[in-house]
Amino acid sequence: MTRYRQIAQQNGAFWQLVMSGVFSYTEASAMDFDELYEAQAALQIYAPKEKPPKMPTPRRRRWRG
């Protein structure tokens, strides 16, 4: 598993584009290195930033005495 993790890290620009959902595997595969890295940079610059998930407010228990 460590070997595949290293390969995925080496191909990080490719997998970032695919996993973002903006490009399909086929589209990213057809890109040369310049297109791949330009698309990755554009994704980092222009992709909408995700807001952190909103934590639910704790429910207060009523005292039943």
Protein Blocks (a to p, Z undefined) as FASTA:
>chain_A
ZZmmmmmmmmmmmmmmmmnomacfklmmmpcfklmmmmmmmmmmmpccdddddddddddd
dddZZ
